[in-house]
Amino acid sequence: DLDLEHFSISQDEERRIPHILNAQDVAGEKLKLLASPWSAPAWMKTNGAMICGVNSLWKDCALKNDTQVQQAYANYFSRFISAYAENGLDVWGVTVQNEPQENILTY
């Protein structure tokens, strides 16, 4: 899905965004949001899965070395940030994955 035709934040809209908006209301100001995906989508990775496992460190568990996939991942971040903005939330920063020590050279 290089064109991200199936991109959706519906789970976030159901489970996360209402809580973040509530937290902002309680704080009385906008929060600085740092978005950090657990993994790139499985179809973008060399092993076809979101989970790498301990034995696959550095091997067979990376973002595909393909410019179309890499551009799609960049577009994924852009769409995510825009979708959150459409829901009244500004994303302050992003990371490529939530465990920087994992596969540090593969993203």
Secondary structure as the mmCIF struct_conf table of DSSP 4:
data_model
#
loop_
_struct_conf.conf_type_id
_struct_conf.id
_struct_conf.beg_label_comp_id
_struct_conf.beg_label_asym_id
_struct_conf.beg_label_seq_id
_struct_conf.end_label_comp_id
_struct_conf.end_label_asym_id
_struct_conf.end_label_seq_id
TURN_TY1_P TURN_TY1_P1 LEU A 2 ASP A 3
TURN_TY1_P TURN_TY1_P2 GLU A 5 HIS A 6
HELX_RH_AL_P HELX_RH_AL_P1 SER A 10 ARG A 15
TURN_TY1_P TURN_TY1_P3 ARG A 16 ARG A 16
HELX_RH_AL_P HELX_RH_AL_P2 ILE A 17 ALA A 27
TURN_TY1_P TURN_TY1_P4 GLY A 28 GLY A 28
BEND BEND1 GLU A 29 GLU A 29
HELX_LH_PP_P HELX_LH_PP_P1 LYS A 30 LYS A 32
STRN STRN1 LEU A 33 ALA A 35
BEND BEND2 TRP A 38 SER A 39
HELX_RH_3T_P HELX_RH_3T_P1 ALA A 42 MET A 44
STRN STRN2 LYS A 45 LYS A 45
TURN_TY1_P TURN_TY1_P5 THR A 46 ASN A 47
BEND BEND3 GLY A 48 MET A 50
HELX_RH_3T_P HELX_RH_3T_P2 VAL A 54 SER A 56
TURN_TY1_P TURN_TY1_P6 LEU A 57 TRP A 58
BEND BEND4 LYS A 59 ASP A 60
BEND BEND5 ALA A 62 ALA A 62
STRN STRN3 LEU A 63 LEU A 63
BEND BEND6 ASN A 65 ASN A 65
HELX_RH_AL_P HELX_RH_AL_P3 THR A 67 GLU A 86
TURN_TY1_P TURN_TY1_P7 ASN A 87 GLY A 88
STRN STRN4 VAL A 91 VAL A 94
BEND BEND7 VAL A 96 VAL A 96
BEND BEND8 ASN A 98 ASN A 98
TURN_TY1_P TURN_TY1_P8 PRO A 100 LEU A 105
#
